[in-house]
Amino acid sequence: MRRPGVLVGVVALAVLAYILVNTLRTEGPGSRGLAPGTRMPAFAVPLALSALDGDANVSARACSVRGPQILNSCQLAERGPVVLMFFVEPSQRCDDEVDRLDRLRGRFGGVQFAAVAIRGSRDALRRRVRERGWRLPVGYDRDGAVANEYAVAVCPTITLARRGGEVRRTLLGSQDDAQLSAAIRELAR
């Protein structure tokens, strides 16, 4: 009677080993953000301070969803190079990074800056935007759909793209002023 149990255990172990090996070898976005040379996925989300309520639009029609209460990635990319930060609410470390980006944006005319808050309480996000005095547009990704499209797993994740939406690079984790400024300068060339 012990042999069937041992056989089942060996088969289960073999299946787990296969899953592990397959997972490690599978190509995918993981937590690395968007790869250089890819295009920014289109999205439209309500601005944090707007009266609009709804989930992100990540469909093929997202570029057509525009208005003064909407953060639209297509509009950003049409206007110039894009620096797009993703962060989670609430997180003091992430909020500090948004502070940094908001402070640096004045040095780079023509570059489009925006941030997207992933999930969390919208009321708390609204308070945070007001308390911290953020002037860059902050979108609200209530359901995390945009974060999934951009392969966000680290706070913050910053996507840098040329005018038109071609991704130049993705920055993961905290950046100091010099690092972030250098990346934006390179993008703006």
Contacts in CASP RR format, 6 or more apart in sequence:
PFRMAT RR
TARGET T0000
AUTHOR 0000-0000-0000
METHOD contacts of the structure
MODEL  1
MRRPGVLVGVVALAVLAYILVNTLRTEGPGSRGLAPGTRMPAFAVPLALS
ALDGDANVSARACSVRGPQILNSCQLAERGPVVLMFFVEPSQRCDDEVDR
LDRLRGRFGGVQFAAVAIRGSRDALRRRVRERGWRLPVGYDRDGAVANEY
AVAVCPTITLARRGGEVRRTLLGSQDDAQLSAAIRELAR
28 151 0 8 1.000
29 35 0 8 1.000
29 151 0 8 1.000
30 151 0 8 1.000
30 153 0 8 1.000
31 151 0 8 1.000
31 152 0 8 1.000
31 153 0 8 1.000
31 154 0 8 1.000
31 172 0 8 1.000
32 151 0 8 1.000
32 170 0 8 1.000
32 172 0 8 1.000
33 150 0 8 1.000
33 151 0 8 1.000
33 152 0 8 1.000
33 153 0 8 1.000
33 157 0 8 1.000
33 159 0 8 1.000
33 170 0 8 1.000
33 172 0 8 1.000
34 40 0 8 1.000
34 41 0 8 1.000
34 150 0 8 1.000
34 151 0 8 1.000
34 159 0 8 1.000
34 167 0 8 1.000
34 170 0 8 1.000
35 167 0 8 1.000
35 170 0 8 1.000
36 167 0 8 1.000
36 168 0 8 1.000
36 169 0 8 1.000
36 170 0 8 1.000
37 166 0 8 1.000
37 167 0 8 1.000
37 168 0 8 1.000
38 166 0 8 1.000
38 167 0 8 1.000
39 165 0 8 1.000
39 166 0 8 1.000
39 167 0 8 1.000
40 73 0 8 1.000
40 77 0 8 1.000
40 82 0 8 1.000
40 84 0 8 1.000
40 150 0 8 1.000
40 159 0 8 1.000
40 161 0 8 1.000
40 165 0 8 1.000
40 166 0 8 1.000
40 167 0 8 1.000
41 58 0 8 1.000
41 73 0 8 1.000
41 146 0 8 1.000
41 149 0 8 1.000
41 150 0 8 1.000
42 58 0 8 1.000
42 60 0 8 1.000
42 62 0 8 1.000
42 63 0 8 1.000
42 73 0 8 1.000
42 74 0 8 1.000
43 56 0 8 1.000
43 57 0 8 1.000
43 58 0 8 1.000
43 62 0 8 1.000
43 72 0 8 1.000
43 73 0 8 1.000
43 145 0 8 1.000
43 146 0 8 1.000
43 149 0 8 1.000
44 56 0 8 1.000
44 57 0 8 1.000
44 62 0 8 1.000
44 63 0 8 1.000
44 65 0 8 1.000
44 66 0 8 1.000
44 70 0 8 1.000
44 71 0 8 1.000
44 72 0 8 1.000
44 73 0 8 1.000
45 56 0 8 1.000
45 57 0 8 1.000
45 70 0 8 1.000
45 71 0 8 1.000
45 116 0 8 1.000
45 139 0 8 1.000
45 140 0 8 1.000
45 141 0 8 1.000
45 142 0 8 1.000
45 146 0 8 1.000
46 52 0 8 1.000
46 53 0 8 1.000
46 54 0 8 1.000
46 69 0 8 1.000
46 70 0 8 1.000
46 71 0 8 1.000
46 139 0 8 1.000
46 140 0 8 1.000
47 69 0 8 1.000
47 70 0 8 1.000
47 71 0 8 1.000
47 137 0 8 1.000
47 138 0 8 1.000
47 139 0 8 1.000
47 140 0 8 1.000
48 117 0 8 1.000
48 122 0 8 1.000
48 125 0 8 1.000
48 126 0 8 1.000
48 129 0 8 1.000
48 138 0 8 1.000
48 139 0 8 1.000
48 140 0 8 1.000
49 126 0 8 1.000
49 129 0 8 1.000
49 130 0 8 1.000
49 138 0 8 1.000
50 68 0 8 1.000
50 69 0 8 1.000
50 70 0 8 1.000
51 69 0 8 1.000
52 69 0 8 1.000
52 70 0 8 1.000
54 142 0 8 1.000
55 142 0 8 1.000
55 143 0 8 1.000
55 145 0 8 1.000
56 141 0 8 1.000
56 142 0 8 1.000
56 143 0 8 1.000
56 144 0 8 1.000
56 145 0 8 1.000
56 146 0 8 1.000
57 65 0 8 1.000
58 145 0 8 1.000
58 146 0 8 1.000
58 149 0 8 1.000
62 72 0 8 1.000
62 73 0 8 1.000
62 74 0 8 1.000
63 72 0 8 1.000
63 74 0 8 1.000
65 72 0 8 1.000
66 72 0 8 1.000
66 75 0 8 1.000
71 114 0 8 1.000
71 116 0 8 1.000
71 137 0 8 1.000
71 138 0 8 1.000
71 139 0 8 1.000
73 82 0 8 1.000
73 84 0 8 1.000
73 165 0 8 1.000
76 82 0 8 1.000
76 84 0 8 1.000
76 112 0 8 1.000
76 114 0 8 1.000
77 112 0 8 1.000
77 161 0 8 1.000
77 163 0 8 1.000
77 164 0 8 1.000
77 165 0 8 1.000
78 163 0 8 1.000
78 164 0 8 1.000
79 110 0 8 1.000
79 112 0 8 1.000
79 163 0 8 1.000
80 110 0 8 1.000
80 111 0 8 1.000
80 112 0 8 1.000
80 162 0 8 1.000
80 163 0 8 1.000
80 164 0 8 1.000
81 110 0 8 1.000
81 111 0 8 1.000
81 112 0 8 1.000
81 160 0 8 1.000
81 161 0 8 1.000
81 162 0 8 1.000
81 163 0 8 1.000
81 187 0 8 1.000
81 188 0 8 1.000
82 111 0 8 1.000
82 112 0 8 1.000
82 113 0 8 1.000
82 114 0 8 1.000
82 159 0 8 1.000
82 160 0 8 1.000
82 161 0 8 1.000
82 162 0 8 1.000
82 163 0 8 1.000
82 165 0 8 1.000
83 101 0 8 1.000
83 105 0 8 1.000
83 108 0 8 1.000
83 111 0 8 1.000
83 112 0 8 1.000
83 113 0 8 1.000
83 114 0 8 1.000
83 158 0 8 1.000
83 159 0 8 1.000
83 160 0 8 1.000
83 184 0 8 1.000
83 187 0 8 1.000
84 113 0 8 1.000
84 114 0 8 1.000
84 115 0 8 1.000
84 116 0 8 1.000
84 150 0 8 1.000
84 158 0 8 1.000
84 159 0 8 1.000
84 160 0 8 1.000
84 161 0 8 1.000
85 97 0 8 1.000
85 98 0 8 1.000
85 101 0 8 1.000
85 114 0 8 1.000
85 115 0 8 1.000
85 116 0 8 1.000
85 156 0 8 1.000
85 157 0 8 1.000
85 158 0 8 1.000
86 115 0 8 1.000
86 116 0 8 1.000
86 118 0 8 1.000
86 141 0 8 1.000
86 146 0 8 1.000
86 147 0 8 1.000
86 150 0 8 1.000
86 152 0 8 1.000
86 155 0 8 1.000
86 156 0 8 1.000
86 157 0 8 1.000
86 158 0 8 1.000
86 159 0 8 1.000
87 94 0 8 1.000
87 95 0 8 1.000
87 97 0 8 1.000
87 98 0 8 1.000
87 115 0 8 1.000
87 116 0 8 1.000
87 117 0 8 1.000
87 118 0 8 1.000
87 155 0 8 1.000
87 156 0 8 1.000
88 94 0 8 1.000
88 117 0 8 1.000
88 118 0 8 1.000
88 119 0 8 1.000
88 120 0 8 1.000
88 155 0 8 1.000
89 117 0 8 1.000
89 118 0 8 1.000
89 119 0 8 1.000
89 120 0 8 1.000
89 121 0 8 1.000
89 124 0 8 1.000
89 125 0 8 1.000
89 128 0 8 1.000
90 120 0 8 1.000
90 121 0 8 1.000
90 124 0 8 1.000
90 128 0 8 1.000
91 155 0 8 1.000
93 155 0 8 1.000
93 174 0 8 1.000
94 155 0 8 1.000
94 156 0 8 1.000
95 128 0 8 1.000
95 132 0 8 1.000
97 155 0 8 1.000
97 156 0 8 1.000
97 173 0 8 1.000
97 174 0 8 1.000
97 175 0 8 1.000
98 115 0 8 1.000
98 132 0 8 1.000
98 134 0 8 1.000
98 136 0 8 1.000
98 138 0 8 1.000
98 156 0 8 1.000
99 132 0 8 1.000
99 134 0 8 1.000
100 175 0 8 1.000
100 177 0 8 1.000
100 180 0 8 1.000
101 113 0 8 1.000
101 115 0 8 1.000
101 136 0 8 1.000
101 158 0 8 1.000
101 180 0 8 1.000
102 113 0 8 1.000
102 132 0 8 1.000
102 133 0 8 1.000
102 134 0 8 1.000
102 135 0 8 1.000
102 136 0 8 1.000
104 177 0 8 1.000
104 180 0 8 1.000
104 181 0 8 1.000
104 184 0 8 1.000
105 111 0 8 1.000
105 113 0 8 1.000
105 135 0 8 1.000
105 136 0 8 1.000
107 181 0 8 1.000
107 184 0 8 1.000
108 184 0 8 1.000
108 185 0 8 1.000
108 188 0 8 1.000
109 188 0 8 1.000
110 188 0 8 1.000
111 184 0 8 1.000
111 187 0 8 1.000
111 188 0 8 1.000
113 136 0 8 1.000
113 137 0 8 1.000
114 136 0 8 1.000
114 137 0 8 1.000
114 138 0 8 1.000
114 139 0 8 1.000
115 134 0 8 1.000
115 136 0 8 1.000
115 137 0 8 1.000
115 138 0 8 1.000
115 139 0 8 1.000
116 138 0 8 1.000
116 139 0 8 1.000
116 140 0 8 1.000
116 141 0 8 1.000
116 146 0 8 1.000
116 147 0 8 1.000
117 125 0 8 1.000
117 138 0 8 1.000
117 139 0 8 1.000
117 140 0 8 1.000
117 141 0 8 1.000
118 141 0 8 1.000
118 144 0 8 1.000
118 146 0 8 1.000
118 147 0 8 1.000
118 152 0 8 1.000
119 141 0 8 1.000
119 142 0 8 1.000
119 143 0 8 1.000
119 144 0 8 1.000
120 142 0 8 1.000
122 140 0 8 1.000
122 142 0 8 1.000
125 138 0 8 1.000
125 140 0 8 1.000
128 134 0 8 1.000
129 138 0 8 1.000
141 147 0 8 1.000
150 157 0 8 1.000
150 159 0 8 1.000
151 157 0 8 1.000
154 172 0 8 1.000
154 173 0 8 1.000
155 173 0 8 1.000
156 171 0 8 1.000
156 173 0 8 1.000
156 174 0 8 1.000
157 170 0 8 1.000
157 171 0 8 1.000
157 172 0 8 1.000
157 173 0 8 1.000
158 170 0 8 1.000
158 171 0 8 1.000
158 172 0 8 1.000
158 175 0 8 1.000
158 180 0 8 1.000
158 183 0 8 1.000
159 167 0 8 1.000
159 170 0 8 1.000
160 167 0 8 1.000
160 168 0 8 1.000
160 169 0 8 1.000
160 170 0 8 1.000
160 171 0 8 1.000
160 183 0 8 1.000
160 184 0 8 1.000
160 187 0 8 1.000
161 167 0 8 1.000
161 168 0 8 1.000
161 187 0 8 1.000
162 168 0 8 1.000
162 187 0 8 1.000
168 186 0 8 1.000
168 187 0 8 1.000
169 183 0 8 1.000
171 179 0 8 1.000
171 180 0 8 1.000
171 183 0 8 1.000
175 183 0 8 1.000
END
